[in-house]
C-alpha cells in the first residue's frame, strides 16, 4: 500500500477532491502565493471571502507592492495572524524589485513568511515542481496511516514525517497529488470526526487497523495559558472614536487600537463590555470602558465607518459591533 500511496491519492482527488476553490482557477503564482499564506492556520471557508476581496483590491504583484501597508492590513482585518499580511507586503516589494516570481522551493522559502511547506505548495501548484508539503493536515494523515508515534510538533517526529513526505512524491501530477493530501486531511481524515469508511487509504491505515484513529496524532502536552488583563478606553467625541497606532513589534503590531487605561479610574456604569481573547501563548481579558467627552485628545479620531474600514484587530471590531447603534 505504501508504494501505491501517491497513485491512490491522485486517482481519488480526480474523482472526489476539491477543484472549484477560487485559487484553483489560475496557475498565476501570485494568486497561489496569496492563497497559501492566507491558508496558514486558517480554514478554507474562512479564507475564501478574504481572498476574493484581496485579489480584487490587489490583482497582481505590482498592485500589492505599491499599496500602503494600512490598506493591506485593512483587508486582512479579522483574518488574524497579522504578521502574515506584513510579510506578504514585504515579500511583494522584494519580488517587484526582483522582476520575477521564483519557481523553486529553495528560492521561495527565502521570502518573508514562506516556510518549507508553503514554498513547496506554491512551487507544486504554480510550476509543477516536485516538492513535498507537510502542513498540519498532512501530518495527521501520515501519523495515522503510518502509525507514527509522538506529537508532530516535536522535532524528531517532524523529521521522520519529512522523510516520508519526500519518499512518497510521485514522478508526475505533483499538483494533483499535493491537492489530494490537503483535501484528505481537511475532509475525510479530519481531527475529530474522520470518515474512515470513505478514505481511499483505509485498507492500509495503521491507526484504523489498530483502533487508534482517535489517538493519533498524539496531542502536545497541555500547558495552562497565562491570563493577562487590559482595559480599553473607548473615547467618543462628536460621533468619532479615538484610536492609537500599536507599536511595530508585539501584539497587533501596526494596527489601530483603543488606548489602554487604568480600570480604577472608571465607574461600573461606564463599563461597556468584557470578554477574553485567546492568543497562541496567552489569554487576554479585555474590558472596554465607554466615555463621552467634549475634550480633544491627541490620536486618530475616526467615525464608526472609518474605523471599521481601518486595520483593526478582532477584539476592537467586536467592541465596535457592540456600540454601533449609538454611532450610525
N, C-alpha and C positions, 0 to 999 in steps of 0.2 A: 504493500500500500504506500510506503514512503516513496518509492521510486515513481509511483503514479500520482503523487500528491498534486503537482502543478497541473498535469493534464486533466485530472478530475475537476479541479477548481476552474480551469479555463472553460471547460465544457459546461459546467454548472453556471458560470457567470453569463455565458451566451444565452442560456435559457431562462435564468431566473434572477440575474443580477440587475443592479440599477444602471439604467442607460439614459435617463431623462433628466439628470441633475443639470442645473444651468451651466456649470463649468465643463460638463462633458460635451457640450455642443461646439466646442472650439479646441483647436490644438495650439492656440496662442499661448506661449509660455508665460506671458504677463498675467493673463486671466487665470491660468492654472496656479501660478505662484500665489496670487491673492487668495484663491480658494483654499489652498493648503495652509496658509498662515491663519486664516480665519477658522479653519477646522481644527487647529491645535487646541485641545482641551474644550472643544465646543461641539455640540451635536449638529448634525446636518440641518434638521428642521429649524434650529435657531439661526444658523448661518445664512440660509437662502435669502431672506429679505434684506439682510445687511449686505450680502454680496451683490445683489441686484442694484441696490441704491448706490453702492460704492462704485461699481463699474459704470453706472450711468453718469456719475459725477466725474470719475477719473477713468475714461475709457481706454487709456493707453499709458505706457510708462512715462512719457513726456508730461502728460497731464498731471500725474501723481507727483512727479519730481518737482514740478513748478508750483504746486499748490502750497499754500501756507499750512503749517503743521496744525493750526487750530481747525482748519476746515477738515483735515483728515481725522482728527480726534473727535470732531462733532459727529461725523458719520459713523464713527466707531462707538460712540457713547451708548452704553447699555450692553455692549457685547463683552465687556470685561477684559482683563489681562491687557491693559493699555500699552504695555511695553511692546506688544506685537505691532500696534499701529505706528509707534515711534520708530521701531526697527524697519518696518515696511517703507516708511517715508525716507529714512536714512539710506536704505539699500537702493531705493528708486533713484535717488540723487547720484549714488555711486554708479549705477548701471547706465544712467543717462550720460554721464561723463565717459563711461567705457565705450558707449556707442553700440553695444550688442548684448544680447542675453546669453550668459554662459550655458553651454549644453552638456556639461559633465557634472556628476555629483560632487566631485572634488572642488571644482570652482564654485559651485552653488553654495556649498557648505561654508565657504569663506565669507559669505554675506551676512550682515546682521540679522538675527532672528531665524536663521536657517540651520538646523542641525542635520545630522546624518540621515535620519529617516525622511525628513521633509525634502531634503535635497534629492534623495533617491526617487521619491514620488514625483517631483517636478520633472526630473530627467526621464523617468519612465513614461509619463503621460505626454510630455511635450516633445521629447526627442527619441522615444523608444529605446532609451539606454537600458542596458541590462544591469539593474541595481536593486538591492534589497531594501525593503522598508521594515520597520519594527516599531509601530506605534502601539498604544495601549490595547487596541482591539486585536492586533496580530499577536501580541504577547499572550493574550488569553487563549487564542486558537492554538498556538504552539504548546502552551503549558498543558492544555487538556489533551490535545492529540498525542503528544509525545510523552505525557506524564512527567513533565519537568517539575521537580520539587523546588520549593523555596519561593520567596517573594520576587517578582520580576524586577523590582526596583533595586535589588541587591546586585552589585557589580558582577559577581561571579555568575549569577543566574542569567543576567542580561547578556554577558559574553557568550554563554552557551547558546542562547537564542539567536544571537547574531550569526554564529557559526551555522546553525540550522537554516536561517534565512538565506544565507549566501549559498549553501549547498543545494537548496531547493529551487533555485532560479531556473526557469525554462529557457531554452535556446531562442525561442521566438514568442511573439504575442505577449510581451512583457507588460504592456499596458493593461491588457485584459486580465492577466494573472494578478497584477497589483490591485486592480479594482475588485477582483474576486476575494482577495484576502480582506480588504476593507469591508466589503459587503457581508461576508460571512461573519466577521467579528462584530459588526454593528447590528446584524439581524439575527440569524439563527443561533450563533454562538454568543448570545448576549450574556451579560454578567449575572442577572437574576433569574431570568426565565428562558433558558436555552431550549430551542426546539430540536432536540437530537434526532427525532424521527425523520425530519426533513433534511438533515445535514448530509451532504454528499460524501463526507468523510467518516460517517458514523461507524462503519464496519471495522475501521482500524483505529478508532479513538481509544486510547488507553484509559482516559478518565471515564468514559462511558462504559467500557468493558469491565472496569474495576469498581463501578458505582461511586466514583469520586468527582462527578461533574461539578457539584456544588462546593467541593473542597479546593479545587484548582481553578485559577492560580491561587496560591496561598496569600492571604492579605498581609499588608505591612503591620508590624506591631503597633497597637493603638497607643497614641500619646494624647494626653489631655491638652487641648488648645488653651493657651493662656487668654484671659479676658482683659481687655483694655476698655477704657471709658473715655468718651468725649462729649462735649455739649456744643451744638451748632447754634450760633446766634443768627436768627433769620430777621434781619433788619428791614423793615418796609417803610418806604417814604414816597408818597405821591404815586402809588401804583408801581413802584420799582423796588427791586430787591438788591441787597449788597452782596457782592461776591469778591473773593480774593483768589489770586493765582497760586496754586500749590507749588512748592519748590520743585526744581527739575529732577531731584532724586527723592526716592521714598514713596510712600503710599500715594496713589493717584497723581503721580508726578506730572506737572504741567497742566493739570486740569483746573477748571474753575470750581470753587467750593465755598460754602458759607464760612465766615470767620468762626474760630473756636473761642469759647467763652468759659468763664468760671460759673458753674451752676449755682453757686451760693448767692449770686447777685440777683437772682430772679425768683419770683413767687410761683407757686403751683399753678395759678391761673394763667400764667404766661406760657406754660409748657404746652407744646403743640403735639408732639408725637415722640414715642420712644420705641426702639427696636434694636435687634442685634444683627449685624452684618458679619458674615463669616469669610475670612481670607484663608489662604492655604495654611498659614502658620499661626494664626491667632484669630480670635473673635473680638469684634469691636461693638461695644454697647453705645448706641448713639441716642442722644436726647436732643430734640430741636426745640428752641425757645423762640416764639414769635413776638417781636416787639415793634409796635408802630412808633415812629419817631419823626419829629419835624426837623431834626438836626441833620446836617450834611456830614458825611464821614468819607475819608479818602478810601477809594477802592473802585470796583467796577459795578456800577448801578445798571441793572438790566430789567426790562419788562419781563413778564412771565413768558411771553412768546420768544423773546430774545434768549432767555435763559434756557428754554427747552431746546433751542436750536444750537446751543453752545456745547463745547466739550465738558460735560459734567459726569461724575461717577454715578453709579446706580443709586446709592443712598440719597444723594441730592435730588435725583429725579423722583424718588419715592416721596420725599418731603414736598417737592413741588406739586406732585399729584394730590397730596393731602390739602394743599392750600389754594388750589386752582380756582375755586369758586369765588373767594374774595378778590381775585385778580383776573377778571375776564379778559 
